[in-house]
Amino acid sequence: MNNAYNISDFSAHLFWDTNKEQLDFDLHSAQIIQQVLEYGLMSDWLLLQKIYSPQKIKETVLKLRDLDKVTLNYRDWE
C-alpha cells in the first residue's frame, strides 16, 4: 500500500457520512474499497489502484456481502 495519499484525495461525496480524519487505509480498507467501487468516479478507481494492490482489492471484494451485481461484474483489475 502507498502511504503518499490521503483520504481527501478521493471525491468528497464518497465519505460524506464519515469522519475522514478517522479513516485509516489499513484498518478501513474494506469500507474504502466498497465506497469507491459503488459510488466513485473513474478518478477514484484509478487512485484506489495506486493505494491498494490488485490482489488486495480482489480479496476484499470477494469478502463483501452486499456489493451490488453491476459493481461485482466490473473486472478491470484482472
C-alpha positions as a printed Julia matrix, in Angstrom:
78×3 Matrix{Float64}:
   0.0     0.0     0.0
   1.17    3.52   -0.82
   1.11    5.99    2.09
   1.63    9.03   -0.16
  -2.14    9.53   -0.42
  -4.79   10.96    1.86
  -8.49   10.11    2.13
  -9.27   13.66    0.98
  -7.73   12.79   -2.4
 -10.95   10.89   -3.18
 -14.16   12.59   -4.3
 -15.84   14.4    -1.43
 -19.18   12.6    -1.89
 -17.71    9.17   -1.1
 -17.24    9.7     2.62
 -19.76   12.43    3.4
 -21.17   10.47    6.34
 -17.82    9.55    7.86
 -15.23   11.45    9.85
 -12.48   11.42    7.24
  -9.74   12.05    9.8
 -10.56    8.71   11.44
 -10.37    6.63    8.26
  -7.23    4.55    8.06
  -6.2     2.94    4.77
  -5.2    -0.28    6.55
  -7.95   -0.6     9.15
 -10.83    0.58    6.95
  -9.74   -0.85    3.6
 -13.0    -2.75    3.04
 -15.11    0.35    3.62
 -12.91    2.49    1.38
 -12.8    -0.08   -1.41
 -16.55   -0.66   -1.31
 -17.4     3.05   -1.34
 -15.11    3.7    -4.3
 -16.39    0.73   -6.28
 -20.05    1.51   -5.71
 -20.09    5.31   -5.79
 -16.72    6.54   -7.01
 -15.74    8.24  -10.22
 -13.16    6.81  -12.61
 -10.57    9.09  -10.99
 -11.39    7.46   -7.63
 -10.97    3.99   -9.12
  -7.58    4.93  -10.57
  -6.48    6.34   -7.21
  -7.7     3.21   -5.42
  -5.46    1.12   -7.67
  -2.47    3.24   -6.67
  -3.19    2.73   -2.98
  -4.1    -0.97   -2.93
  -2.69   -3.86   -4.92
  -4.96   -5.67   -7.38
  -4.79   -8.72   -5.1
  -5.92   -6.7    -2.04
  -8.85   -5.2    -3.98
  -9.89   -8.6    -5.3
  -9.66  -10.3    -1.88
 -11.69   -7.51   -0.3
 -14.37   -7.57   -2.98
 -14.83  -11.31   -2.66
 -15.45  -10.92    1.1
 -18.04   -8.14    0.8
 -21.56   -9.41    1.46
 -23.61   -6.59   -0.02
 -21.79   -5.45   -3.16
 -24.22   -4.79   -6.0
 -24.12   -7.08   -9.06
 -23.04   -4.38  -11.51
 -20.02   -3.5    -9.39
 -19.18   -7.14   -8.76
 -19.08   -7.8   -12.51
 -16.61   -4.98  -13.23
 -13.33   -6.75  -13.8
 -10.79   -4.08  -14.69
  -8.3    -5.39  -12.11
  -7.85   -8.77  -13.8
